[in-house]
Amino acid sequence: MVAGACDCHTHVFGPRADYPMVDARHYTPGPAPLAALRAHLAGLGLERVVLVQPSVYGTDNRCLLDALAALDGAGRSIAVLEDGVDAAALRELHARGMRGVRINLESAGLRDIAGTRALLQAWSARVADLGWHVQLYAAQPVVLALAEDLARLPSPVVLDHFALADALPGADALTDLLRTGRVHVKLSAPYRLASPSLADAWARHLTDAAPGALLWASDWPHTARDPGRAAHEVSAYRVVPADALREQIARWLPGVELRRRVLADNPARLYGF
């Protein structure tokens, strides 16, 4: 693996007694402690990691921040924040390694274009001076409907999980967005697309079209909701072996220079490593 390689999308889940989950959650994960995350990173030869606030914790970022502190400079994080958070609190979060705020529509199946536009504009304006970005988890139709807005925001934007791009006919619009230099996309979680095989086609297209706008991520520990399982019942994680992730990296990022750019250089610039 290249020096400084980073996994740009992971989660940690601590003991329920210490880190309670919100009642209005859509799934319930089991434990995924920092020790297990460290083993995941070591198994892939990765030196850096980005922790993303999962929906089950709402705006309580304590689990994420505690893990971030223990990573001692090797981690950065993306928060979900309350509307009323003030500038002083944002500066404190920056000092602790926060580098972005997440807008998560997909976990709740939301498609509100006007509401999302307002959220993007409000949060982007608030975090731009910190050098943060806005991370958007939304379905492809939402992303494409907001394309012009995304390119004009004062902060950069990161689109989760291939922008959930299930249709290759949207390739030109997504490529145009990435070429603005304002929007990035994570090559991650192929199981969240309608067909995981689409990920290979998207990876080939995007690495040719806009390698400077790409990030790679594992989506560890691969959360899921078991079919028929109630939201408050624990669902198992998807099983994604380290060998499969290594093969994925080799397939999506052929060549040392491309791997260095996507795994190390792009994350270092965006997250401030």
Phi, psi and chi 1 to 4 in degrees:
 res  aa     phi    psi   chi1   chi2   chi3   chi4
   1 MET       -  150.6 -163.8   62.0   67.1      -
   2 VAL   -74.4  153.4  -62.4      -      -      -
   3 ALA   -62.8  138.4      -      -      -      -
   4 GLY    77.0   13.1      -      -      -      -
   5 ALA   -63.0  141.9      -      -      -      -
   6 CYS  -129.3  137.0 -178.1      -      -      -
   7 ASP   -92.3  114.0 -173.4  -22.5      -      -
   8 CYS   -94.1    9.4  -66.9      -      -      -
   9 HIS  -158.3  102.9 -165.7  110.9      -      -
  10 THR  -140.0  167.1   66.4      -      -      -
  11 HIS  -132.3  155.0  -52.8  -68.0      -      -
  12 VAL  -125.1  143.4  -73.6      -      -      -
  13 PHE  -130.0  117.1  -61.3   99.5      -      -
  14 GLY   -95.5 -174.2      -      -      -      -
  15 PRO   -58.9  136.9  -21.4   32.3      -      -
  16 ARG   -61.1  -32.8  -63.9  -84.1  -70.6  -82.4
  17 ALA   -66.0  -30.8      -      -      -      -
  18 ASP   -91.4  -31.6  -62.6  -32.7      -      -
  19 TYR  -132.1   80.5  -53.4  104.7      -      -
  20 PRO   -66.6  146.6   22.7  -31.9      -      -
  21 MET   -92.5  155.4  -60.8  177.9 -171.4      -
  22 VAL   -71.0  148.7  -63.1      -      -      -
  23 ASP   -65.6  -36.9  -73.4  -22.4      -      -
  24 ALA   -86.4   49.2      -      -      -      -
  25 ARG   -97.0  161.8   60.8 -173.2 -177.9  -87.3
  26 HIS  -103.8   -8.7  -58.1  -79.6      -      -
  27 TYR  -158.8  167.8   70.3  101.2      -      -
  28 THR  -131.1  113.2  -61.5      -      -      -
  29 PRO   -87.0  158.3   32.6  -33.9      -      -
  30 GLY   -83.0 -174.4      -      -      -      -
  31 PRO   -64.3  144.1  -19.3   31.3      -      -
  32 ALA  -147.3   79.3      -      -      -      -
  33 PRO   -77.2  169.1   29.2  -35.0      -      -
  34 LEU   -58.9  -36.8 -179.9   59.3      -      -
  35 ALA   -59.7  -39.4      -      -      -      -
  36 ALA   -70.1  -36.0      -      -      -      -
  37 LEU   -63.9  -43.4  173.6   60.4      -      -
  38 ARG   -58.8  -41.3  -69.9 -174.6 -170.4  -84.4
  39 ALA   -64.8  -39.6      -      -      -      -
  40 HIS   -59.4  -48.1  155.6   73.9      -      -
  41 LEU   -64.2  -44.3  -62.8  172.9      -      -
  42 ALA   -63.0  -37.5      -      -      -      -
  43 GLY   -64.6  -25.1      -      -      -      -
  44 LEU  -102.0   -3.2  -65.7  177.6      -      -
  45 GLY    72.4   31.7      -      -      -      -
  46 LEU   -96.7  140.6  -58.1  171.3      -      -
  47 GLU  -103.7  -18.9  -61.0  174.2    6.7      -
  48 ARG  -133.1  160.6  -64.0  167.9  174.7  165.9
  49 VAL  -153.2  149.2   65.6      -      -      -
  50 VAL  -115.3  124.5  176.9      -      -      -
  51 LEU   -96.1  130.3  -54.1  174.3      -      -
  52 VAL  -114.1  131.9  176.5      -      -      -
  53 GLN   -63.8  121.1  174.1   75.2  -15.3      -
  54 PRO   -81.7  157.6   30.1  -32.8      -      -
  55 SER   -64.3  -26.5   61.9      -      -      -
  56 VAL   -66.5  -18.6  -61.5      -      -      -
  57 TYR   -97.6    0.5  -72.9  138.0      -      -
  58 GLY    56.8 -128.7      -      -      -      -
  59 THR  -100.4   12.1   58.8      -      -      -
  60 ASP   -89.2  100.3 -179.7   -4.6      -      -
  61 ASN   -93.2   14.8  -66.0  -83.8      -      -
  62 ARG   -63.4  -41.4  -71.5  178.2  -57.3  126.3
  63 CYS   -62.0  -44.6 -175.0      -      -      -
  64 LEU   -62.1  -46.3  177.0  149.3      -      -
  65 LEU   -68.4  -36.7  -71.1  168.4      -      -
  66 ASP   -64.7  -42.1  -71.4  -10.8      -      -
  67 ALA   -65.7  -39.7      -      -      -      -
  68 LEU   -61.1  -43.0 -174.7   61.9      -      -
  69 ALA   -61.1  -38.8      -      -      -      -
  70 ALA   -70.5  -20.7      -      -      -      -
  71 LEU   -76.8  -13.9  -73.9  165.9      -      -
  72 ASP    53.5   52.3 -165.0   25.3      -      -
  73 GLY    94.9  -13.2      -      -      -      -
  74 ALA   -87.3   -2.1      -      -      -      -
  75 GLY  -125.6  157.9      -      -      -      -
  76 ARG  -133.5  169.3  -63.0  -71.0 -174.0  -93.8
  77 SER  -145.8  159.9   64.4      -      -      -
  78 ILE  -123.8  126.2  -52.5  -61.3      -      -
  79 ALA  -102.9  163.3      -      -      -      -
  80 VAL  -114.4  124.2  175.5      -      -      -
  81 LEU  -121.1  152.4  -61.0  171.7      -      -
  82 GLU   -70.9  149.8  -63.9  179.9   -7.1      -
  83 ASP   -58.2  -33.6  -69.4  -17.9      -      -
  84 GLY   -85.8    6.6      -      -      -      -
  85 VAL   -61.0  134.7   63.7      -      -      -
  86 ASP   -96.8  174.0   60.6   25.0      -      -
  87 ALA   -62.9  -37.0      -      -      -      -
  88 ALA   -64.7  -40.7      -      -      -      -
  89 ALA   -66.1  -38.1      -      -      -      -
  90 LEU   -63.5  -41.4  -70.0  174.1      -      -
  91 ARG   -64.3  -38.0  -71.0 -166.8  -63.9  -88.8
  92 GLU   -64.9  -42.1  178.6 -175.6   -8.5      -
  93 LEU   -62.9  -37.7  -70.2  169.8      -      -
  94 HIS   -61.4  -44.0 -177.6   84.8      -      -
  95 ALA   -63.0  -25.2      -      -      -      -
  96 ARG   -90.7   -1.2  -63.4  173.8   71.1  176.9
  97 GLY   110.4    7.0      -      -      -      -
  98 MET   -73.6  139.5 -159.4   75.1   70.0      -
  99 ARG  -136.1    8.0  -69.9  -60.9 -179.5  -92.2
 100 GLY  -172.5  167.3      -      -      -      -
 101 VAL  -124.0  138.4   60.5      -      -      -
 102 ARG  -103.5  134.2 -169.2 -174.6 -162.0 -159.6
 103 ILE  -110.4  112.2  -63.6  173.4      -      -
 104 ASN  -110.6  102.4 -178.3  -14.8      -      -
 105 LEU   -93.5  -34.9  -56.7 -174.9      -      -
 106 GLU   -68.6  -34.6 -172.2   59.5   22.0      -
 107 SER   -59.3  -30.4  -69.3      -      -      -
 108 ALA  -102.4    4.2      -      -      -      -
 109 GLY    66.7   33.8      -      -      -      -
 110 LEU   -85.8  147.4  -59.8  177.4      -      -
 111 ARG  -136.0   27.7  -60.0  -71.0 -171.1  -85.5
 112 ASP   -80.1  102.3  179.3    2.0      -      -
 113 ILE   -69.1  -50.1  -57.4  -59.4      -      -
 114 ALA   -63.4  -43.3      -      -      -      -
 115 GLY   -64.7  -39.5      -      -      -      -
 116 THR   -66.9  -39.8  -55.3      -      -      -
 117 ARG   -58.0  -43.7  178.8 -179.9  -68.9  113.1
 118 ALA   -65.2  -42.0      -      -      -      -
 119 LEU   -62.3  -46.0  -78.8  173.6      -      -
 120 LEU   -58.8  -47.4  -73.7  165.5      -      -
 121 GLN   -64.1  -42.1  -68.3  171.3  -14.2      -
 122 ALA   -67.2  -48.3      -      -      -      -
 123 TRP   -71.8  -38.2  -81.0  113.2      -      -
 124 SER   -60.8  -42.4 -177.3      -      -      -
 125 ALA   -63.6  -34.5      -      -      -      -
 126 ARG   -76.3  -30.9  -65.5 -174.8   68.6 -177.0
 127 VAL  -105.7   -6.8  -55.4      -      -      -
 128 ALA   -60.4  -41.7      -      -      -      -
 129 ASP   -66.3  -21.9  -72.4  -13.6      -      -
 130 LEU   -81.2   -9.2  -68.9  166.7      -      -
 131 GLY    80.5   15.0      -      -      -      -
 132 TRP   -81.2  171.7  -70.5   18.3      -      -
 133 HIS  -125.4  167.7   60.8  -89.7      -      -
 134 VAL  -102.8  127.9  175.4      -      -      -
 135 GLN  -103.5  124.8 -178.4  170.3  -49.5      -
 136 LEU  -114.8  123.3  178.2   62.5      -      -
 137 TYR  -110.3  100.6 -175.0   28.7      -      -
 138 ALA  -150.7  157.4      -      -      -      -
 139 ALA   -68.7  156.6      -      -      -      -
 140 GLN   -53.6  -44.1 -177.1 -178.6   23.1      -
 141 PRO   -60.4  -34.1  -24.2   34.8      -      -
 142 VAL   -67.6  -46.8  176.6      -      -      -
 143 VAL   -58.8  -46.7  171.5      -      -      -
 144 LEU   -67.4  -36.1  -63.8 -178.4      -      -
 145 ALA   -66.1  -25.9      -      -      -      -
 146 LEU  -103.5   11.1  -67.3  167.5      -      -
 147 ALA   -54.3  -48.2      -      -      -      -
 148 GLU   -63.6  -37.8  -68.1 -174.2    7.4      -
 149 ASP   -65.3  -44.0  -59.0  -86.1      -      -
 150 LEU   -59.1  -40.6  -63.8  174.4      -      -
 151 ALA   -71.7  -18.4      -      -      -      -
 152 ARG  -103.5   -2.2  -68.8 -162.6  -59.6 -100.0
 153 LEU   -66.2  150.4  -69.2  172.7      -      -
 154 PRO   -70.6  -19.0   21.3  -30.9      -      -
 155 SER  -109.8  160.2   73.0      -      -      -
 156 PRO   -64.3  165.2  -19.5   31.9      -      -
 157 VAL  -129.8  140.4  175.5      -      -      -
 158 VAL  -119.9  128.3  172.3      -      -      -
 159 LEU   -99.5  126.5  -56.0  173.0      -      -
 160 ASP   -73.2  146.2  -81.5  -14.8      -      -
 161 HIS    49.3   63.7  -51.0  -38.7      -      -
 162 PHE    58.1   23.6  -73.8   95.3      -      -
 163 ALA    55.8   25.2      -      -      -      -
 164 LEU    47.0   41.5  -65.0 -178.0      -      -
 165 ALA   -82.4   92.5      -      -      -      -
 166 ASP   -82.6  -14.5  -73.2  -26.4      -      -
 167 ALA  -121.5  117.3      -      -      -      -
 168 LEU   -62.4  -23.4  -78.3  171.2      -      -
 169 PRO   -58.1  -16.7  -31.3   37.9      -      -
 170 GLY   -84.9    8.6      -      -      -      -
 171 ALA   -62.5  -42.1      -      -      -      -
 172 ASP   -63.6  -43.1  -70.1  -17.2      -      -
 173 ALA   -65.4  -41.8      -      -      -      -
 174 LEU   -67.6  -41.6 -177.9   55.5      -      -
 175 THR   -60.7  -44.2  -61.2      -      -      -
 176 ASP   -59.0  -40.5  -71.4  -14.9      -      -
 177 LEU   -61.4  -47.4  -98.5 -178.3      -      -
 178 LEU   -65.9  -32.4  -60.3 -176.5      -      -
 179 ARG   -74.0   -9.5  -75.0  175.1  171.6  162.2
 180 THR   -70.0  -19.6   66.2      -      -      -
 181 GLY    81.4   -1.3      -      -      -      -
 182 ARG  -101.4  -15.5  -55.6  -65.4  -62.3  161.0
 183 VAL  -125.3  135.8 -179.5      -      -      -
 184 HIS  -121.0  160.9  -59.6   69.4      -      -
 185 VAL  -137.6  144.2   69.1      -      -      -
 186 LYS   -92.9  127.0  -68.1 -178.3 -176.9  177.9
 187 LEU   -82.2   97.7  -51.9 -178.7      -      -
 188 SER  -162.8  158.4   57.9      -      -      -
 189 ALA    51.4   60.3      -      -      -      -
 190 PRO   -59.2  -24.0   19.6  -31.8      -      -
 191 TYR   -70.3   -8.3   41.7   71.9      -      -
 192 ARG   -91.8   -3.2  -59.9 -164.5 -173.8  -82.4
 193 LEU   -88.7  162.9  -58.2 -178.1      -      -
 194 ALA   -59.1  -36.4      -      -      -      -
 195 SER  -136.8  117.2  169.3      -      -      -
 196 PRO   -55.0  -26.7  -26.8   35.6      -      -
 197 SER   -65.2  -20.8   63.0      -      -      -
 198 LEU   -60.5  -31.2  -82.8  172.7      -      -
 199 ALA   -59.2  -39.9      -      -      -      -
 200 ASP   -63.1  -42.4  -71.3   -6.8      -      -
 201 ALA   -65.9  -42.8      -      -      -      -
 202 TRP   -63.8  -42.6  -86.4  112.6      -      -
 203 ALA   -60.0  -43.4      -      -      -      -
 204 ARG   -62.2  -44.8  -73.0 -168.7  -61.7  -89.0
 205 HIS   -64.9  -47.6  174.3   76.6      -      -
 206 LEU   -73.2  -35.1  -64.3  175.2      -      -
 207 THR   -69.1  -28.3   52.3      -      -      -
 208 ASP   -74.2  -38.5  -73.9  -18.4      -      -
 209 ALA   -86.6  -38.0      -      -      -      -
 210 ALA  -155.0   63.3      -      -      -      -
 211 PRO   -62.3  -25.7   22.4  -33.6      -      -
 212 GLY   -74.2   -7.8      -      -      -      -
 213 ALA  -107.3   10.7      -      -      -      -
 214 LEU  -108.8  147.0  -55.2 -178.5      -      -
 215 LEU  -129.9  151.6  -53.5  161.8      -      -
 216 TRP  -111.5  145.1  177.0   85.2      -      -
 217 ALA  -151.4  152.2      -      -      -      -
 218 SER   -89.6  -26.9   68.8      -      -      -
 219 ASP    67.4   23.4 -164.9   35.8      -      -
 220 TRP   -58.6  141.5 -173.2   93.5      -      -
 221 PRO   -91.8   25.9   35.0  -36.5      -      -
 222 HIS    67.6   62.3  -43.7  -67.5      -      -
 223 THR   -65.5  153.4   58.6      -      -      -
 224 ALA  -158.8  164.0      -      -      -      -
 225 ARG  -118.2  118.4  179.2  171.3  169.8  179.4
 226 ASP   -62.0  138.5  -67.6  -25.6      -      -
 227 PRO   -54.9  131.6  -24.0   33.6      -      -
 228 GLY    79.8   -4.4      -      -      -      -
 229 ARG   -84.5  133.3 -170.5   66.1   54.4   92.9
 230 ALA   -66.8  155.1      -      -      -      -
 231 ALA   -59.4  -31.5      -      -      -      -
 232 HIS   -94.6    4.1  -77.3 -149.9      -      -
 233 GLU   -94.8  141.5  -65.7  179.1  -45.9      -
 234 VAL   -67.7  129.2  174.8      -      -      -
 235 SER  -103.8  146.9  -73.6      -      -      -
 236 ALA   -73.4  153.5      -      -      -      -
 237 TYR   -76.5  151.8  -65.9  116.2      -      -
 238 ARG   -63.2  147.1  -66.5  177.3  174.6   89.1
 239 VAL   -94.9  112.3  177.1      -      -      -
 240 VAL  -129.0   97.0 -177.4      -      -      -
 241 PRO   -63.6  154.5  -18.7   31.4      -      -
 242 ALA   -58.7  -37.1      -      -      -      -
 243 ASP   -60.1  -38.8  -75.9  -11.6      -      -
 244 ALA   -65.8  -37.2      -      -      -      -
 245 LEU   -70.0  -38.4  -69.0  171.8      -      -
 246 ARG   -63.1  -42.2  -78.9 -169.7  -73.7  -91.9
 247 GLU   -64.4  -37.7  -68.9  169.5    3.6      -
 248 GLN   -61.4  -46.5  179.6 -169.7   99.6      -
 249 ILE   -60.9  -45.6  -69.0  170.5      -      -
 250 ALA   -63.1  -36.2      -      -      -      -
 251 ARG   -76.1  -42.4 -167.3  168.8   65.3 -109.8
 252 TRP   -80.5  -29.3  -69.3   -6.1      -      -
 253 LEU  -126.1   68.4  -55.4  173.7      -      -
 254 PRO   -72.1  132.7   26.4  -33.7      -      -
 255 GLY    98.9  139.9      -      -      -      -
 256 VAL   -63.8  -40.8  173.3      -      -      -
 257 GLU   -64.6  -41.5  -70.8  -54.7  -44.5      -
 258 LEU   -66.5  -41.5 -178.6   59.2      -      -
 259 ARG   -62.8  -41.9  -77.5 -164.2  -70.7  -84.6
 260 ARG   -62.3  -40.0  179.8  177.6  -65.5  111.3
 261 ARG   -67.4  -48.5 -169.8  168.9 -169.7 -177.9
 262 VAL   -79.0  -39.1  174.9      -      -      -
 263 LEU   -83.4  -27.9  -66.5  173.1      -      -
 264 ALA  -122.4  -56.2      -      -      -      -
 265 ASP   -66.4  -49.3  -64.3  -12.9      -      -
 266 ASN   -61.6  -47.9  -66.3  -12.6      -      -
 267 PRO   -62.4  -39.4  -21.1   31.4      -      -
 268 ALA   -60.0  -40.4      -      -      -      -
 269 ARG   -70.1  -45.7 -177.6 -176.9   68.7 -106.6
 270 LEU   -73.5  -40.3 -175.0   66.5      -      -
 271 TYR   -98.1   -4.4  -62.0  103.8      -      -
 272 GLY    73.4   38.9      -      -      -      -
 273 PHE   -73.7      -  -78.7  110.7      -      -
